[in-house]
Structure formats: structure tokens, C-alpha cells
Amino acid sequence: MQSFFSNSVSKKDFMDLYYKKLNELDLEYEFLTIETGFGDTNIIVLGNINSPPLVLVHGNNSCAPMAIEKLKGLEKKFRIYAIDVLGQPNMSTEVRLNPKTDDYGKWMYEILSRLQIYKTYFVGISLGGFIGLKSLIYSQNRISEVFLIHPAGIVNGNRFEFFVKAYLPSTSFKIRKKTTCIKQFMKNTYTNEDAFTLKILSKLFLTYRTKWFSIPLMTTQEAQIITMPLNIIAAKDDYLFPGEKLLNRAQKLFPSLKKTILLENSKHVPSKDDYDRIKELILETLITSKK
């Protein structure tokens, strides 16, 4: 199977960044590898084994350590299972699942059943949010509540805006190798920029076959299947999945929608303050469930 990385050195360089980010978090963790019918899946496990389980799934062109960083602190209250999504720049098998089928739902069900996880909280970011929805449609019996952060699969943004703000600067960077191009992409997509993200995106766009997923939108029939409580967080200035449009459709689409939050002055990748607000929502839900 051909790697999505241009060569073995490129993959090693990226994995060095993967471990660097993980070690910077200064958390105790362990790795698990789950064999699934779709490929070996790497999972980073952290938090007290007696705490409630929380499954954390990152977004497109990302990895588990990046997701853990965004929600750092939740490991004090949860047993976190941060999953490296298949076919992404991480430690799981390099095979991309078809979003138009129920493959993502089957894959997640295999993981949860082999880990013997029940009544888990599920947190999905962007592509991870879409995976959460597909998981609920396939089987809901191991999930108790879901938090979707600017999830894919509910609405799409304007194609021309996507071309100008994402495709053009990232493609220009691949050709010209000018830092200004990648900085423009970050300015359009990230609420706050940082040096590590600049470094990791530079590696990705130059040495990894990035893929902008064509994600099918949820249908009314699919949404009716979902009975677990859904909490959806959207970003007002997100050009990929525009926040107001996303929440408007979600309110009409999902009968089990519990709570929505629209992050003001936030782009596709929220700020640390925005993620602090998301963590508060998750912890409030945990406290309420114990009463």
C-alpha cells in the first residue's frame, strides 16, 4: 500500500512532530492498537481508569495529540480515548474510508466493542463530528451523549470562498514554498495562529497527500435515527461550515438536539478561550448526569 507521505523521511519528520506535541502536553498516557476490519487503529488513552469514558476524535489532516491539546484538563474527570483516524497523518493505518457508506460507523463500533466501552461521551471535531454522526446512525447502544465541534456533514460553505481561503493558499504554498501562503491559510482558518501549527501545516502541505473530503450531508431520514442527546458547537466565522447556517439546519434536522453554542468571533479552528467554554459545557453535562 502506497503511503500518503512522499517518502519515509517525510513520515518520520511528521511523526517526530506528533511525539513532540504529545510530550509537550506533559500528561501520563498509554498507546493501544485496535485491529479492525478496516485497519489497525492507534488510540492514546489517558485519565483515571475508574472515570467515565470519553471518546475523542480529531478532524481532517490532524491527529490525536492535537485534539488532546484542545481539550486538555478533561483527563482529570474522564478516561479519555483519543483516536487516530484512519487515513490521516498519524499512527493509524493509511487507508481512507468512504464517507458515503456506513464504513465510519462500522469502524467506530468495532473500536468501542473491542474496548468494551459503554455509555461513553463522544467528542468529535470537524471530520470527527461527522464520524460521530455516522457512528450514531450505525449503532447508538454504547454512546450516552455527543458533543460535535463545528462538525462536517450538516452544511457546507460557499465553494468560491473555500477556493479562495483554503485551496488557493495551500496549493500556492506547495508550488511557491512561501511562508506567506501558509500564513494566509492560517489567517483564514484559525482564530489564533501559533508557531507549532505553522510548522506542522508546512510539513503536511509539502510532503503529505492532503485530501479535502467531499462529505455528504445528513438526510432527514438519517437524523431521525439518532436518539442520543446532541450538543453542537459552531463558529460564526467558519467558512467551511458556517456557524449560523449549521445551527439553523441542525435545529430543524435532529430531534434529539439538546444544546447549541455559536462561538462569536471564531473561525473554523476555535481559540483556547473558545475551547475552555466547550470544556465547561462537557463538565456541566457530567455533573448534571450524576445528580
N, C-alpha and C positions, 0 to 999 in steps of 0.2 A: 504494500500500500504506500503510495507516494505521500510524503509529508507535505503539510501546508506551509512549512518553513522552507526557505530557499535552499538551505543546506544545514548540515549538522552543527556547524559553528553558530549559525544564527539561532538555532533552537537552544543551544547551550547558553548563549548570551541572554536570551529571554528568560530561561529558567533561573539563571543567576539573579535576575531582577525579581522573579517570583519569590525566591527564597529570601532575598534582601527585604522585600516588603513584609513577608511573614515574620522574619526575625525582628524587624523594626517594631512590630506590634507588641513585643515583649509579653507574650501570652504562652501559657502551657497548652500544648496541643499534641495530637497524635494523628497519623495518617491511617486511613483504611482504604483498601481496594475492594470494590464490589464487582464481581463478574456478572455482567448482564448479557442478555441475548443480543445487545447492540454494541457492546464493547466494554472493556474494563473502565470503571469509573472511580476516580480518586475523590476521597472525602476527607476534609480536615475536621476533626472532632475536638471540641473544647467545652469547658464548663463542667460543673459537678454532675456526675452520673445519675444522681438522685433528683436532679432538677427536671422540670417539664421539657420535652424535646422541642426544638425549633429547627426546621429545615430552611437553609438559606441558599438561594440560587441567584447567581450573578447574571449580568447582562451580556450582550453581544461583544465579541472581541475583548473579553475580560477573563478574570479568574477568581477563585475563591478568596485569596488573601485580600484582594481589592474590596470585595463585598464585606469581609470581616472588619476591615478598617472602618468602613462607613458606619457600621453598627456596633463598634467596639463598646463594651460595657454591658451588653446584653448577656454575655457569658457568665456574669455574676448571678443571673436569675434563671438561665436556661442551659440545657445541654444542647449545644449548637452543632449541627451537621451542615457544614458549608461544602457544597457540591461543586466540583469542577465539571462544567457542562461538556459533554462530548462535542468534538469538532471545534473546540475553541482553543486559544493559546494557553494551555495549562497542562496538567499532568494526566488527564484522561485520554482515552483513545481518540485518535484523529479521524473521526467519522461523523459526518453531519447528517442528522436525522431530517426526515421530510416533514415540514410543519403542516402540510396539507393532509396528513394522515394522523392516526392516533398514536404514532410512534413515541412521542414525548410522554404521553400519558402512560403507555406500557412501560417505558424505561423507568419513570419515576415510581410506578407501582412495584416494579422488581426491586428497586433500591429500598423502599420503605418496608417491604415484606421481608427481605433478607436481613435487614437491620432489626426486624421485629419492633418497629416503631408504630405506636398507636396514639391517637389524639394529639397529633403534633400541630404546632403552629407552623405556618408556611409563609415565608417572606420571599417574594420574587421581585427582582429589579429588572425592568425593561424586558428583554427576552425571557428572563427568569419569571416575570409576571405572566407571560404567555404560556410558559411551561406549567405554571401553577394552574391556569385555567384549563389547559389540556388534561392535566392530572385529575382535576375535579370532574371533568366530563367523563373520563375513563373509569375512575373509582374514587369515591369520597370517604370510604369507611376508615381510613387511617389519618384523616385530617380533621382538626376541630375548628380552626379559624385561619383566615387567609389575609395577608397584607400585600397588596400589589403596589409597587412604587413605579410610577409612570410606565404602566405595562404596555407591551405591544399587543396587538390583536383586537383592540377595541375601536380605535380610529387611526387614520394616517394623516400626516401633514400634507401641505402643498408640495407637489413634485418639483416645481420650479425652485421653490425655496430650499428643498433638500439638495437639489443640484448645485445651487449657489453656495449654500452654507456648509455642506458636507462633502459631496462628491468632488466638486471643483478644487477646493483647497487640499484635500487629501491626495487627489490624483496629481495635482501640481507639485506637491511635495515629493512624490515618487519620481517625478521626472526631473525637477529642478534641484531637489535636495536642499531647499532653502528653509531655514527655521521659521521664517516669517509665514510660510504657508501653513505649517502645522500650528503655529500660534493663532492664525486666523480661524482654523478649525476649532481650536480650543475656546477661543473667544466666543464663537457662535454656539458652542455646545455645552460648555462648563460654566457654572455660576462663578466659580473661583478657579484660577489656574494655579498649578504648582509644578515645581521642577521635576519631581519624580514622574508625574503623569506625562509631562513633555518628553521625558526620556523613554518611557515605555511605549508611547504612541509613535515616536520616531522609529523605534525598533520594529514595531508592528507594521507600519505602513511601508517600510523599506524591505523587510525580509519575510513577511507573512502574507499569505493569500487571504486578505481580509474579504469578508463577504457581507454585503448589505442585504439582509434577509428580506425576501418578499413574504411577509407574514399575512396569512388570510385572516380576515376579520371574523369575530364571533357572530354566529347567527342567533336569531331569537330562539330557535329550537334548541341549540346547544346551551344557551344561557338558562333556559327553563330547567335543564337537568340539574344545575348547581343549586344545592340547598344549604351548603355550609356558609356561615357569615363571611361576607366580603368587605374588606376595608380597602379603599382605593385612594392613593395619594398621587396627585398630578401637579405638574409645574406649569405655571401660567405662560412662561416664555419659551416653552419647549416646541421647537419647530418640527420635531419628529412625530410627537404625539401631543398636539396642542391641548393644554390643560382643560380649558373651559369646554371645548368640544368633546374631550374624552369623558369628563364627568357628566355632561348632559346626556350622552349616549348611554353611559353606564347606568344612570338613574332610570332610564326607560327600559334597559335591556335585562338587568339582573334582579329577579325578585328577592334574592337573599342579600342585597346590598345593605350593609349596616351603617357604615360611616364613610364620608368622603372628606378629603382635605385638598384645597387648592393652594399651593405654595406660591405666594406673590413674589415677584422679582426673582424667580428661579427658572433656570434653563434646564435642559434635559438631564444634566448631572447636577443635582442639588448641592448646596453648600453644607458645611459642617453644622451650622445652626439649624438648617432645614432637617438634617438627619437627626439632630438632637430632638426635634419636635416629633419625628417619626418614632424614635425610641420611646418617648413619653407615651405615645398612643399605644404602643405594644405593651408597655409595662402597666398602663392603666387597665388594659384588657385582661392582663394576667391577674391583677389584684381583684378586679370585679368577678372573675371566674372562680376565685377562691372563697367568695362570700356565700 
